[in-house]
Amino acid sequence: MYKIYKSSLRAMTATIRLDEDSVFAGVKTANRLPYIVARTQATQAGYDEALLLNEHSHVCEFSVSNIFTVKTGALWTPPLMDGPLPGVTRDAVIMLAAKLGIACYEMSLGLDGFADADEVFATNSLIEVVPVRQLDERQFTQAKVTGMMADAYRQLVREELRLS
């Protein structure tokens, strides 16, 4: 059973790589083995989550969620052609960013793309929008944009459920 994160998470880069050229890239299938192996690597090393790269060393996603990075107030996320699953929450965050006037770029990212990142966050329907406080050795102390996106997403869910 996967741990559901409440406030933040710590992640490490997995050694296993995803094959974005596979016919199954970007398709949700029953074969979760690469994700399970990556997640096991992370938990055995004392982390909450594993970041997966593709065979070209481009960032794909976390083992159970999509990834966004924040640089100078703009969002960056891997394009679907790099292999991440097309998450519903990922799509909602991209839409909400546009509504909030926050630039959002779908662009291939290497690990060097985190060197100048201000924030990193994970998204999926269960955890919604959760800040990453550590990725490998890099610490992230602020989560201003992440907080804005989490609040906007929570409001969207409330509206969709007609709770507000």
NUKE-477571 format. One record per residue (C-alpha): residue number from 1; residue in three letters; chain; x negated, y, z negated. Coordinates in pm, whole numbers. Layout:
N
<pt k="NUM" r="ALA" c="A" u="X" v="Y" w="Z"/>
...
END
This chain:
164
<pt k="1" r="MET" c="A" u="0" v="0" w="0"/>
<pt k="2" r="TYR" c="A" u="-132" v="344" w="88"/>
<pt k="3" r="LYS" c="A" u="-174" v="608" w="-177"/>
<pt k="4" r="ILE" c="A" u="42" v="914" w="-108"/>
<pt k="5" r="TYR" c="A" u="-146" v="1235" w="-182"/>
<pt k="6" r="LYS" c="A" u="19" v="1507" w="-387"/>
<pt k="7" r="SER" c="A" u="-222" v="1801" w="-383"/>
<pt k="8" r="SER" c="A" u="-539" v="1737" w="-180"/>
<pt k="9" r="LEU" c="A" u="-763" v="1465" w="-52"/>
<pt k="10" r="ARG" c="A" u="-1127" v="1377" w="-4"/>
<pt k="11" r="ALA" c="A" u="-1232" v="1218" w="324"/>
<pt k="12" r="MET" c="A" u="-1535" v="1061" w="483"/>
<pt k="13" r="THR" c="A" u="-1618" v="984" w="844"/>
<pt k="14" r="ALA" c="A" u="-1571" v="615" w="919"/>
<pt k="15" r="THR" c="A" u="-1836" v="420" w="1106"/>
<pt k="16" r="ILE" c="A" u="-1575" v="240" w="1317"/>
<pt k="17" r="ARG" c="A" u="-1484" v="416" w="1645"/>
<pt k="18" r="LEU" c="A" u="-1152" v="424" w="1831"/>
<pt k="19" r="ASP" c="A" u="-1139" v="346" w="2204"/>
<pt k="20" r="GLU" c="A" u="-950" v="640" w="2358"/>
<pt k="21" r="ASP" c="A" u="-979" v="477" w="2702"/>
<pt k="22" r="SER" c="A" u="-777" v="177" w="2586"/>
<pt k="23" r="VAL" c="A" u="-425" v="134" w="2724"/>
<pt k="24" r="PHE" c="A" u="-316" v="146" w="2359"/>
<pt k="25" r="ALA" c="A" u="-479" v="482" w="2277"/>
<pt k="26" r="GLY" c="A" u="-219" v="722" w="2142"/>
<pt k="27" r="VAL" c="A" u="40" v="444" w="2114"/>
<pt k="28" r="LYS" c="A" u="170" v="330" w="1779"/>
<pt k="29" r="THR" c="A" u="131" v="-48" w="1774"/>
<pt k="30" r="ALA" c="A" u="126" v="-321" w="1512"/>
<pt k="31" r="ASN" c="A" u="-254" v="-343" w="1550"/>
<pt k="32" r="ARG" c="A" u="-372" v="-119" w="1266"/>
<pt k="33" r="LEU" c="A" u="-697" v="-311" w="1214"/>
<pt k="34" r="PRO" c="A" u="-936" v="-24" w="1302"/>
<pt k="35" r="TYR" c="A" u="-742" v="208" w="1071"/>
<pt k="36" r="ILE" c="A" u="-736" v="-47" w="788"/>
<pt k="37" r="VAL" c="A" u="-1110" v="-111" w="820"/>
<pt k="38" r="ALA" c="A" u="-1182" v="262" w="820"/>
<pt k="39" r="ARG" c="A" u="-956" v="324" w="521"/>
<pt k="40" r="THR" c="A" u="-1116" v="36" w="332"/>
<pt k="41" r="GLN" c="A" u="-1461" v="184" w="403"/>
<pt k="42" r="ALA" c="A" u="-1347" v="516" w="261"/>
<pt k="43" r="THR" c="A" u="-1182" v="380" w="-53"/>
<pt k="44" r="GLN" c="A" u="-1480" v="156" w="-128"/>
<pt k="45" r="ALA" c="A" u="-1702" v="465" w="-106"/>
<pt k="46" r="GLY" c="A" u="-1474" v="655" w="-347"/>
<pt k="47" r="TYR" c="A" u="-1284" v="866" w="-93"/>
<pt k="48" r="ASP" c="A" u="-909" v="893" w="-32"/>
<pt k="49" r="GLU" c="A" u="-910" v="893" w="346"/>
<pt k="50" r="ALA" c="A" u="-1117" v="805" w="653"/>
<pt k="51" r="LEU" c="A" u="-1176" v="1031" w="953"/>
<pt k="52" r="LEU" c="A" u="-1191" v="838" w="1277"/>
<pt k="53" r="LEU" c="A" u="-1390" v="940" w="1583"/>
<pt k="54" r="ASN" c="A" u="-1356" v="801" w="1934"/>
<pt k="55" r="GLU" c="A" u="-1636" v="637" w="2131"/>
<pt k="56" r="HIS" c="A" u="-1747" v="981" w="2255"/>
<pt k="57" r="SER" c="A" u="-1781" v="1105" w="1894"/>
<pt k="58" r="HIS" c="A" u="-1477" v="1330" w="1927"/>
<pt k="59" r="VAL" c="A" u="-1255" v="1362" w="1620"/>
<pt k="60" r="CYS" c="A" u="-929" v="1166" w="1659"/>
<pt k="61" r="GLU" c="A" u="-737" v="1151" w="1333"/>
<pt k="62" r="PHE" c="A" u="-739" v="1025" w="978"/>
<pt k="63" r="SER" c="A" u="-645" v="664" w="911"/>
<pt k="64" r="VAL" c="A" u="-281" v="753" w="835"/>
<pt k="65" r="SER" c="A" u="-246" v="1115" w="947"/>
<pt k="66" r="ASN" c="A" u="-336" v="1379" w="1201"/>
<pt k="67" r="ILE" c="A" u="-605" v="1639" w="1135"/>
<pt k="68" r="PHE" c="A" u="-618" v="2016" w="1171"/>
<pt k="69" r="THR" c="A" u="-903" v="2252" w="1099"/>
<pt k="70" r="VAL" c="A" u="-871" v="2624" w="1033"/>
<pt k="71" r="LYS" c="A" u="-1132" v="2866" w="1165"/>
<pt k="72" r="THR" c="A" u="-1090" v="3242" w="1118"/>
<pt k="73" r="GLY" c="A" u="-715" v="3201" w="1077"/>
<pt k="74" r="ALA" c="A" u="-656" v="2982" w="1386"/>
<pt k="75" r="LEU" c="A" u="-567" v="2611" w="1391"/>
<pt k="76" r="TRP" c="A" u="-762" v="2352" w="1588"/>
<pt k="77" r="THR" c="A" u="-654" v="1992" w="1639"/>
<pt k="78" r="PRO" c="A" u="-775" v="1713" w="1869"/>
<pt k="79" r="PRO" c="A" u="-589" v="1678" w="2200"/>
<pt k="80" r="LEU" c="A" u="-389" v="1361" w="2254"/>
<pt k="81" r="MET" c="A" u="-630" v="1256" w="2530"/>
<pt k="82" r="ASP" c="A" u="-897" v="1204" w="2260"/>
<pt k="83" r="GLY" c="A" u="-687" v="928" w="2103"/>
<pt k="84" r="PRO" c="A" u="-483" v="1054" w="1807"/>
<pt k="85" r="LEU" c="A" u="-126" v="938" w="1771"/>
<pt k="86" r="PRO" c="A" u="128" v="1204" w="1870"/>
<pt k="87" r="GLY" c="A" u="258" v="1268" w="1520"/>
<pt k="88" r="VAL" c="A" u="598" v="1424" w="1463"/>
<pt k="89" r="THR" c="A" u="458" v="1642" w="1184"/>
<pt k="90" r="ARG" c="A" u="162" v="1736" w="1404"/>
<pt k="91" r="ASP" c="A" u="404" v="1861" w="1669"/>
<pt k="92" r="ALA" c="A" u="608" v="2048" w="1408"/>
<pt k="93" r="VAL" c="A" u="296" v="2221" w="1273"/>
<pt k="94" r="ILE" c="A" u="195" v="2329" w="1624"/>
<pt k="95" r="MET" c="A" u="547" v="2468" w="1680"/>
<pt k="96" r="LEU" c="A" u="552" v="2641" w="1340"/>
<pt k="97" r="ALA" c="A" u="210" v="2797" w="1401"/>
<pt k="98" r="ALA" c="A" u="346" v="2957" w="1719"/>
<pt k="99" r="LYS" c="A" u="649" v="3090" w="1529"/>
<pt k="100" r="LEU" c="A" u="421" v="3235" w="1261"/>
<pt k="101" r="GLY" c="A" u="190" v="3395" w="1519"/>
<pt k="102" r="ILE" c="A" u="-99" v="3165" w="1427"/>
<pt k="103" r="ALA" c="A" u="-308" v="3057" w="1724"/>
<pt k="104" r="CYS" c="A" u="-332" v="2679" w="1763"/>
<pt k="105" r="TYR" c="A" u="-577" v="2511" w="1998"/>
<pt k="106" r="GLU" c="A" u="-575" v="2148" w="2106"/>
<pt k="107" r="MET" c="A" u="-941" v="2093" w="2179"/>
<pt k="108" r="SER" c="A" u="-1197" v="1815" w="2152"/>
<pt k="109" r="LEU" c="A" u="-1388" v="1848" w="1827"/>
<pt k="110" r="GLY" c="A" u="-1710" v="1689" w="1717"/>
<pt k="111" r="LEU" c="A" u="-1818" v="1671" w="1356"/>
<pt k="112" r="ASP" c="A" u="-2014" v="1991" w="1420"/>
<pt k="113" r="GLY" c="A" u="-1675" v="2161" w="1466"/>
<pt k="114" r="PHE" c="A" u="-1632" v="2146" w="1089"/>
<pt k="115" r="ALA" c="A" u="-1953" v="2336" w="1014"/>
<pt k="116" r="ASP" c="A" u="-1779" v="2673" w="1044"/>
<pt k="117" r="ALA" c="A" u="-1432" v="2558" w="936"/>
<pt k="118" r="ASP" c="A" u="-1262" v="2750" w="658"/>
<pt k="119" r="GLU" c="A" u="-1003" v="2481" w="583"/>
<pt k="120" r="VAL" c="A" u="-903" v="2130" w="690"/>
<pt k="121" r="PHE" c="A" u="-566" v="1965" w="641"/>
<pt k="122" r="ALA" c="A" u="-390" v="1638" w="715"/>
<pt k="123" r="THR" c="A" u="-33" v="1592" w="839"/>
<pt k="124" r="ASN" c="A" u="218" v="1311" w="857"/>
<pt k="125" r="SER" c="A" u="584" v="1266" w="773"/>
<pt k="126" r="LEU" c="A" u="518" v="1120" w="428"/>
<pt k="127" r="ILE" c="A" u="251" v="1358" w="299"/>
<pt k="128" r="GLU" c="A" u="370" v="1655" w="509"/>
<pt k="129" r="VAL" c="A" u="78" v="1907" w="504"/>
<pt k="130" r="VAL" c="A" u="-204" v="1832" w="258"/>
<pt k="131" r="PRO" c="A" u="-535" v="2019" w="224"/>
<pt k="132" r="VAL" c="A" u="-862" v="1832" w="254"/>
<pt k="133" r="ARG" c="A" u="-1094" v="1950" w="-20"/>
<pt k="134" r="GLN" c="A" u="-1393" v="1747" w="98"/>
<pt k="135" r="LEU" c="A" u="-1504" v="1597" w="430"/>
<pt k="136" r="ASP" c="A" u="-1824" v="1399" w="393"/>
<pt k="137" r="GLU" c="A" u="-2058" v="1639" w="209"/>
<pt k="138" r="ARG" c="A" u="-1868" v="1955" w="308"/>
<pt k="139" r="GLN" c="A" u="-1644" v="2114" w="42"/>
<pt k="140" r="PHE" c="A" u="-1343" v="2330" w="130"/>
<pt k="141" r="THR" c="A" u="-1233" v="2564" w="-146"/>
<pt k="142" r="GLN" c="A" u="-967" v="2773" w="21"/>
<pt k="143" r="ALA" c="A" u="-634" v="2663" w="164"/>
<pt k="144" r="LYS" c="A" u="-454" v="2988" w="247"/>
<pt k="145" r="VAL" c="A" u="-347" v="2895" w="601"/>
<pt k="146" r="THR" c="A" u="-288" v="2535" w="493"/>
<pt k="147" r="GLY" c="A" u="-54" v="2664" w="221"/>
<pt k="148" r="MET" c="A" u="134" v="2879" w="473"/>
<pt k="149" r="MET" c="A" u="175" v="2581" w="704"/>
<pt k="150" r="ALA" c="A" u="285" v="2356" w="415"/>
<pt k="151" r="ASP" c="A" u="546" v="2613" w="307"/>
<pt k="152" r="ALA" c="A" u="673" v="2659" w="664"/>
<pt k="153" r="TYR" c="A" u="694" v="2282" w="716"/>
<pt k="154" r="ARG" c="A" u="878" v="2232" w="385"/>
<pt k="155" r="GLN" c="A" u="1127" v="2504" w="487"/>
<pt k="156" r="LEU" c="A" u="1176" v="2338" w="827"/>
<pt k="157" r="VAL" c="A" u="1254" v="2006" w="656"/>
<pt k="158" r="ARG" c="A" u="1501" v="2179" w="423"/>
<pt k="159" r="GLU" c="A" u="1672" v="2343" w="723"/>
<pt k="160" r="GLU" c="A" u="1684" v="2016" w="917"/>
<pt k="161" r="LEU" c="A" u="1839" v="1845" w="616"/>
<pt k="162" r="ARG" c="A" u="2071" v="2144" w="569"/>
<pt k="163" r="LEU" c="A" u="1949" v="2195" w="213"/>
<pt k="164" r="SER" c="A" u="1899" v="2569" w="245"/>
END
